[in-house]
Amino acid sequence: MKTIPENLNHQKNPAFETEYYFLCDSSSTKRSLPDARAAEGRQARVNAPRTVIRGESPTGEKNKSQAALTDWLNVSFSFHSENNNPLEFFKSFSEATKGIFGGMTDQQRGLHGWQHSFQFDHGCVFFAYGGQNNTAFLSLPGEGCALISDWQSFTLYLRDQLRARITRWDGAVDDFTGVHSVDMAIEFYKQGHFKYGGREPKLTQHGNWIKPDGSGRSVYIGNRKNGKLIRIYEKGKQLGDSSSPWVRWEVELHAKDRVIPWEVLLHPGEYVAGAYPCLSWVSDRVFRINTIKEQDRISYERLKQVASTAYGALLNIMLQREESAERIVEQLKRHAIPRRLAATDHYLRTKGKSDEI
């Protein structure tokens, strides 16, 4: 398994360089975001796909509004394996993201139809290439998106250097007080606020709706195959806190008969608000740290409960026999982080004090 270390900088790697060349033309001319919007508009008129709608939060609802964030991003871009080098991609990507994702490891298998795939050390970020009409694939799930601190710069890198296009974008809004509940989503659906072109989208419910039991309920409206879906679910309960009021609304868009503009990455709230008439309460100002801290808190408390249930009795006996809590800790602790806390712990240690987005 080949691993590209995060401290590679610009060292040569013969194992890759004997097989590949360069990723992109460094002489490509960069355009401003307004220029890009104009170009996207011209392209849309030629191919006539649907346009993702941008909305605004009503002034009267400003105090009640909730902030949205990008929670998933997939892009694809031209990548001819005989002319492009995954090492060069790694260098440019690491430079654009300031190395926050660490090294990149060959998974020795394909991914979503691409023949070769790599995973970065942090953020569950994947890169894949080979086949698929000579394209490459880059995927940043929520954990990866949380580590991006400068979306303006990252957007320019994706659009101008990689010449990529967005194939999937998820915009999420967290309501920590639960004012906009899953029950409200059902009422919105009954009132027709999720209709598109007069058609009623498919609705699916999960969880105990007859007698809620604290395990969490969710609503899915729309169909991923059609390129547009919204999920509303009790996020806090999903993470293990049965009393949490935290509800998340997630809009998922795919580039199926629609153009997803780059501005979704810069103003996610406006595009979440514009996705459905009933989302006008969503704003564009976000402090991602609030979401990360709440997720970390709930996960940490849940893991303590699990540890108490599984090993509480043993710890009680060990205290009697070892006669020292410090000795017990030394015997049981491992220099590792539980998977459930890995993403949030890494974020809080590296970015938690300064990040607002």
C-alpha positions in Angstrom: 0.0 0.0 0.0 1.5 3.3 -1.1 1.2 6.2 1.3 2.1 9.8 0.5 3.1 11.4 3.8 1.8 14.8 4.8 5.3 16.3 5.3 6.2 15.5 1.7 6.4 19.1 0.6 7.9 19.0 -2.9 10.2 16.0 -2.6 10.5 13.7 -5.6 8.8 10.3 -5.4 10.2 8.0 -8.1 7.6 5.3 -7.4 5.0 7.7 -8.8 7.0 9.8 -11.2 8.1 6.9 -13.4 4.4 6.2 -14.1 2.8 9.6 -14.4 3.3 13.2 -15.4 1.5 16.4 -14.4 -2.0 17.1 -13.2 -2.9 20.5 -14.7 -1.6 23.4 -16.8 -0.1 25.9 -14.3 -0.5 28.7 -16.9 -4.3 28.6 -16.8 -5.9 32.0 -16.4 -7.9 32.5 -13.2 -11.3 34.2 -13.3 -13.1 36.1 -10.5 -16.2 34.5 -9.1 -18.5 36.9 -10.8 -16.9 36.0 -14.1 -17.5 32.3 -13.2 -21.1 33.0 -12.6 -21.5 34.6 -16.0 -19.7 31.7 -17.6 -22.0 29.2 -15.8 -25.0 31.2 -16.9 -23.9 31.0 -20.5 -23.3 27.3 -20.2 -26.7 26.8 -18.6 -28.4 28.5 -21.4 -26.7 26.3 -23.9 -27.4 23.0 -22.2 -30.7 24.2 -20.6 -30.3 22.4 -17.2 -32.2 23.6 -14.2 -30.6 26.2 -12.1 -30.2 25.9 -8.4 -32.2 28.7 -6.8 -30.7 31.2 -4.5 -33.0 32.6 -1.8 -32.9 35.3 0.9 -34.0 35.2 4.6 -36.8 37.7 5.2 -35.7 40.7 7.2 -38.5 40.1 9.7 -37.2 36.7 10.5 -33.5 37.7 11.0 -33.6 37.1 14.7 -35.1 33.7 14.3 -32.9 32.6 11.5 -30.5 29.6 11.7 -27.1 29.4 9.9 -26.3 26.9 7.1 -23.0 25.2 6.2 -21.6 23.0 3.5 -21.7 19.5 4.8 -20.7 17.4 1.8 -18.9 18.2 -1.4 -18.1 16.0 -4.4 -16.4 17.3 -7.5 -15.1 15.7 -10.7 -12.4 17.0 -13.1 -10.5 16.0 -16.1 -7.6 13.6 -15.3 -5.8 11.6 -18.0 -3.8 8.9 -16.2 -1.2 8.8 -18.9 -0.6 12.6 -18.5 -1.5 13.3 -14.9 0.2 12.3 -11.7 -1.6 11.6 -8.4 1.4 12.9 -6.6 1.1 16.3 -8.3 -2.6 16.4 -7.3 -1.6 15.7 -3.7 0.9 18.5 -3.7 -1.5 21.1 -5.2 -4.4 20.0 -2.9 -2.2 20.0 0.2 -0.9 23.5 -0.7 -4.5 24.8 -1.3 -5.7 23.3 2.0 -2.5 24.1 4.0 -1.9 20.4 4.6 -4.8 20.1 7.0 -5.8 16.7 5.7 -2.4 15.0 6.2 -1.0 12.3 4.0 -2.8 10.3 1.3 -2.8 6.5 1.2 -3.5 4.2 -1.7 -6.6 2.1 -0.9 -5.6 -0.5 -3.6 -9.1 -0.7 -4.9 -11.5 1.3 -6.9 -14.2 3.8 -5.8 -17.6 4.6 -7.4 -16.4 3.3 -10.8 -13.0 4.9 -10.7 -10.2 2.4 -10.8 -7.8 3.8 -8.2 -8.6 5.5 -4.9 -6.7 7.2 -2.1 -7.8 8.3 1.4 -6.4 11.2 3.3 -5.4 10.9 6.9 -8.0 13.4 8.2 -11.5 14.3 7.3 -12.5 11.0 5.5 -11.5 12.7 2.2 -11.2 10.5 -0.9 -9.5 11.0 -4.2 -10.0 8.6 -7.1 -9.1 8.4 -10.8 -8.9 6.0 -13.7 -11.7 5.4 -16.2 -14.9 7.3 -16.0 -14.2 9.2 -19.3 -10.7 10.2 -18.1 -11.9 12.1 -15.0 -11.0 12.1 -11.3 -13.2 12.3 -8.2 -12.7 14.3 -5.0 -15.1 13.8 -2.1 -15.3 15.8 1.2 -17.9 14.6 3.6 -19.0 16.6 6.6 -15.8 15.8 8.6 -13.7 17.1 5.7 -15.8 20.2 5.0 -15.4 21.1 8.7 -11.6 21.5 8.3 -11.8 24.0 5.4 -11.3 27.4 6.9 -11.0 29.5 3.7 -13.8 28.6 1.4 -13.1 31.5 -1.0 -9.5 30.2 -1.6 -10.6 26.6 -1.8 -13.3 27.4 -4.3 -10.9 29.2 -6.5 -8.5 26.2 -6.4 -11.3 23.8 -7.4 -12.7 25.9 -10.1 -9.6 27.5 -11.7 -6.8 25.1 -11.0 -8.6 21.7 -11.2 -11.3 23.1 -13.5 -13.7 20.9 -11.6 -17.5 20.9 -11.5 -19.6 20.2 -8.5 -21.5 16.8 -8.7 -22.9 16.8 -5.2 -23.4 19.4 -2.6 -25.1 19.1 0.8 -26.1 22.2 2.7 -27.1 21.7 6.4 -28.6 23.9 9.0 -28.6 23.0 12.7 -31.5 24.0 15.0 -30.1 23.3 18.5 -33.3 24.4 20.2 -35.6 22.2 18.0 -37.9 25.1 17.1 -38.0 23.8 13.5 -38.8 20.2 14.4 -39.4 17.0 12.3 -43.1 17.5 13.2 -43.0 20.9 11.6 -41.4 19.3 8.5 -44.4 17.0 8.2 -46.8 20.0 8.5 -44.9 21.8 5.8 -45.2 18.8 3.5 -48.9 18.5 4.1 -49.2 22.2 3.1 -47.3 21.6 -0.1 -44.2 23.6 0.7 -41.9 21.0 -0.7 -43.6 20.8 -4.1 -41.6 21.3 -7.3 -43.3 22.2 -10.5 -46.6 21.2 -9.0 -45.5 17.7 -8.2 -45.6 16.2 -4.7 -42.2 14.7 -3.8 -41.9 11.3 -2.2 -41.8 11.3 1.6 -40.3 8.6 3.8 -40.3 8.5 7.6 -38.0 6.5 9.9 -38.1 6.0 13.7 -41.0 5.7 16.2 -43.5 8.3 15.1 -46.5 6.8 17.0 -44.8 6.9 20.4 -41.4 8.7 20.2 -38.9 6.8 22.3 -35.9 9.1 22.3 -33.9 7.2 19.6 -34.6 9.8 17.0 -37.0 10.3 14.1 -36.1 11.4 10.5 -38.0 12.5 7.4 -36.7 12.1 3.8 -38.4 14.2 1.2 -37.5 13.8 -2.5 -35.4 11.3 -4.4 -31.6 11.2 -4.7 -32.1 9.7 -8.2 -33.9 12.9 -9.3 -31.0 15.0 -8.0 -32.7 16.7 -5.0 -33.4 15.5 -1.5 -33.9 17.0 1.9 -33.4 15.1 5.2 -34.8 16.4 8.5 -33.8 14.4 11.5 -33.2 14.6 15.3 -29.5 14.9 15.2 -28.9 15.0 19.0 -30.9 11.9 19.6 -29.2 10.1 16.7 -25.9 10.8 18.4 -27.2 9.2 21.6 -28.7 12.0 23.7 -32.4 11.0 24.1 -33.3 14.4 25.6 -31.5 16.6 23.0 -33.8 19.0 21.0 -31.1 19.4 18.2 -32.7 19.0 14.8 -30.8 19.1 11.5 -32.1 20.0 8.0 -30.0 18.8 5.1 -30.5 19.7 1.5 -28.7 17.3 -0.9 -28.2 18.4 -4.5 -26.7 16.4 -7.4 -25.7 17.7 -10.8 -28.5 15.8 -12.5 -30.2 18.1 -15.1 -29.0 21.0 -13.0 -26.0 23.3 -12.6 -24.7 23.6 -9.1 -22.9 27.0 -9.0 -19.7 27.6 -7.1 -21.4 30.2 -4.9 -23.1 27.4 -2.9 -19.7 27.1 -1.2 -19.5 30.8 -0.4 -23.1 31.4 0.6 -24.6 28.1 1.6 -27.4 29.7 3.6 -28.9 31.4 0.6 -29.0 28.3 -1.4 -30.5 26.2 1.4 -33.1 28.9 1.9 -33.8 28.9 -1.9 -34.2 25.1 -2.1 -37.8 25.1 -0.7 -40.3 27.8 0.1 -40.5 26.7 3.8 -36.7 27.3 4.4 -36.8 31.1 4.4 -35.7 31.0 8.1 -32.2 29.8 7.1 -29.5 32.5 7.1 -26.0 32.7 5.8 -24.0 33.4 8.9 -22.6 30.3 10.5 -20.3 29.4 13.4 -19.4 25.8 12.7 -17.7 25.5 16.0 -21.2 25.3 17.7 -22.1 22.3 15.7 -18.7 20.5 16.3 -18.8 21.2 20.0 -22.3 19.9 20.4 -21.6 16.8 18.4 -18.4 16.2 20.5 -20.2 16.8 23.8 -23.0 14.3 23.0 -20.6 11.7 21.6 -18.3 12.0 24.6 -21.2 11.6 27.1 -22.6 8.7 25.2 -19.2 6.9 25.2 -18.9 7.4 28.9 -22.3 5.7 29.3 -21.3 2.8 27.1 -18.0 2.4 29.1 -19.9 2.5 32.4 -22.3 -0.2 31.2 -19.6 -2.4 29.7 -16.8 -2.0 32.3 -18.3 -0.1 35.3 -18.5 -3.3 37.4 -15.0 -4.3 36.5 -13.6 -0.9 37.5 -15.4 -1.2 40.8 -13.6 -4.5 41.5 -10.3 -3.1 40.2 -10.5 -0.2 42.7 -10.8 -2.7 45.5 -7.9 -4.8 44.3 -5.5 -2.2 42.9 -6.2 0.4 45.6 -5.2 3.2 43.2 -7.3 4.9 40.5 -4.1 6.2 38.9 -2.8 2.6 38.6 -6.0 1.5 37.0 -5.9 4.3 34.5 -2.3 3.4 33.6 -3.3 -0.2 33.0 -6.3 0.5 30.9 -5.6 3.6 28.8 -4.6 3.4 25.2 -2.8 6.1 23.2 -5.6 6.4 20.7 -8.9 8.3 20.1 -12.3 6.5 19.7 -13.5 6.6 16.1 -16.6 8.4 17.2 -14.6 11.3 18.6 -11.7 11.3 16.1 -13.1 13.9 13.7 -14.4 16.3 16.3 -11.3 16.0 18.5 -9.0 16.7 15.6 -11.1 19.7 14.6 -11.2 21.2 18.2 -7.5 20.7 18.7 -6.4 22.2 15.3 -9.1 24.8 14.5 -11.5 25.1 17.4 -10.2 28.3 18.9 -10.2 30.4 15.7 -12.7 29.0 13.2 -16.1 30.7 12.6 -17.2 28.9 9.4 
